[in-house]
Amino acid sequence: MRLSSRLPPGFEPNALSAALAKLRSEGRAILDFTGSNPTRCGFTYPEAAIRAALSQPGVLAYDPDPCGSPLARAAIAAHHGHGLGAGDLLLTASTSEGYGLLFKLLGDPGDEVLVPSPSYPLFEWLARLEGLRACSVPSYFHERWHLDLGALEVAVSPRTRAVVVVNPNNPTGHFLSQTEWAGLTALCARHGLALLVDEVFADYALEPPPDRLATALLDPDPPCPVFLLSGLSKVAGLPQLKLGWIALRGPGAAEHRAALAFLADQYLSVSAPVQAAAPALLALAPGIREQILGRLRANLAALDAGLAAHPRLSRLPVEGGWSVLLRRPAVDGDEACALRLLKQKGILAHPGSFFDLHGDGHLVLSLLTPPTTFREGLEALLTGV
Ligand SMILES: Cc1ncc(COP(=O)(O)O)c(C=O)c1O
């Protein structure tokens, strides 16, 4: 039987994943610099309060609203501020599911979405699984990252339906500047495109430039439809609870929300327990984020201290987010370098190519890495790249 052409031709792991699985099966200890699951990074969660939030009477009630429970939406609107109301939101089981709904909403099979790259690699598949094509449009680095608005303009085709940006971006940490925002929304308005803005990392500013767009919600009246995505996985470091959301702004927002509600109604995938718990979980979120921010800052400082002894290496600025790009001499390919690090030193780091970074010379490190791993592995990593 033939399977859908939306799927990849095979499911073999890439060379790095295969090498990792082999080493793990041999019982080799791995120093993992790629961890992005906060529940595995040694944070102290307020466990009793999380359990209490998930034990309220509401967790037993089933009263589905395709947009999500008004109480949960009100708490999320209050978390964001900037004039957002419960009526501007639609809840999803994750940010990834939010993309699925938006791609269903916006495109017909064969249509395209433009994605400034480097970026989060899942977009390619999230788009393809909805029959769309994600077209990457390279951003460029000159002292900081810049969207190439000229290249985006050229890349717009009659099949283009939307632009997808991550603010701040993963893994570059690039916050859109206010000028980029104005240019991007004007471009989308000119071409009749929607703008999807993924702000899962917006609460994690590390070295933010003064002209950054802290959130797309600072614009109360964008000239194009804006769909902002976020969720508990980064806002509260609780990916296992599966709650994401889409906030709508701009022309046609009410009509788009009604259409999204129709789509969400076919699945009703957001669980009652997490919706009942959302207000209490969001009240706990600032404390969890403080811990995560402390970790990100401490690891960045440790990296800078380590880099001081390795002048041939450097890092790019981290405006925000959970990752840092390590610059290394591109004497061999980044994937070959990552494989070498893994096999020779038991250190796992991602090559830049995994995130569509152009050319060689970058490894991506997670700043969420537990401090003991970071301390133990850093010197070996810096001497090995
Ligand atoms: C930029 C970005 N968007 C979305 C997600 C997925 O979030 P969720 O767990 O809400 O699906 C991630 C996960 O790492 C991410 O990096």
The ligand as an ORCA input file, in Angstrom:
! r2SCAN-3c Opt
* xyz 0 1
  C      10.302     28.153     18.048
  C       9.488     27.031     18.606
  N       8.160     26.996     18.393
  C       7.405     25.999     18.886
  C       7.961     24.980     19.628
  C       7.064     23.878     20.114
  O       6.358     24.257     21.223
  P       5.186     23.306     21.790
  O       5.805     22.418     22.795
  O       4.219     24.284     22.390
  O       4.621     22.600     20.621
  C       9.321     24.969     19.883
  C       9.929     23.892     20.664
  O      11.111     23.852     20.926
  C      10.111     26.027     19.347
  O      11.440     26.049     19.529
*
